[in-house]
Amino acid sequence: MFEPLQGKTVIVTGASRGIGKGIALRFAAAGLNTVVVSRSLAEAEAVAAQAGAQAIGVAADVSTPEGCAAMVAAAVARFGGVDILCANAGIFPAAKLAEMTVADFDHVISTNLKSTFLSVQAVLPEMEKRGQGRVVITSSITGPITGYPGWSHYGASKAGQLGFMRTAAIELAPKRITVNAVMPGNIATEGLDGMGADYIAGMEAAIPQKRLGSVADIANAALFLASNEAAYITGQTIVVDGGQVLPESPAALEAM
Ligand code: NAP
């Protein structure tokens, strides 16, 4: 049985929908004070209301130092500190290389990678006051392991998060702050609504478990990395993809 995390405070960025919302609701259900962050205050507050009494919604753009400072200030004002950061906010607009603009590239790197650095830096003083802390980054299989046409900037941002993580984990180890990452495969989120049954079936066919992941699958991995029992794990990744990266070719799936 794991030790309860009840009463600890978690900040979840990008928590107004999708995976971040799943993480926020899972942590809130485990009894944590939960800070739900997105650029939209109304959407963040709606998730906080769903999460329960020990949750607040905060509007912050985590690609800016001011936004990250504001979210930490809100956590401290309401809950007195920060124990856990789930750095999850991310965007994935597609653009093939021939058409990709410098602005496209900068926007994705800034939202996905620079935000990881800025949000970790912003929570550090609070975690140092606590004498320990947990950072759980939402990376992806796309970039660190796989590729997908249109997502070279996205893949670079997701692989970059892992490079950041490894050095951050070393620097923060003496402070008893661990830094780890979850690497989701294809997860069923609101973003897939309207893509059509054929599209979903095609995605499922490429996964050995023959289903998309759920936001709960990712949230459970994040909760483990945030647990007291994961204290000796740092700078590591957990792939949560139903086996998607395993087949060495389409023939491996056909041979199942
Ligand atoms: P999503 O449903 O589009 O949600 C993205 C969240 O990030 C929203 O809450 C959004 O709210 C917030 N956000 C975006 N830019 C922000 C900013 N600058 N500052 C603060 N919040 C911001 O995305 P998702 O599919 O759940 O993906 C979440 C994370 O999982 C991303 O890092 C993504 O790379 C990763 N991931 C997803 C999948 C998947 O299959 N879905 C697979 C692998 C990895 P606002 O727009 O209101 O700010």
Residues whose N, C-alpha, C, O or C-beta is under 5 A from the ligand:
A	BS01	NAP	G14 A15 S16 R17 G18 I19 G20 V37 S38 R39 S40 A60 D61 V62 S63 N88 A89 G90 T111 T138 S139 S140 P184 G185 N186 I187 T189 G191
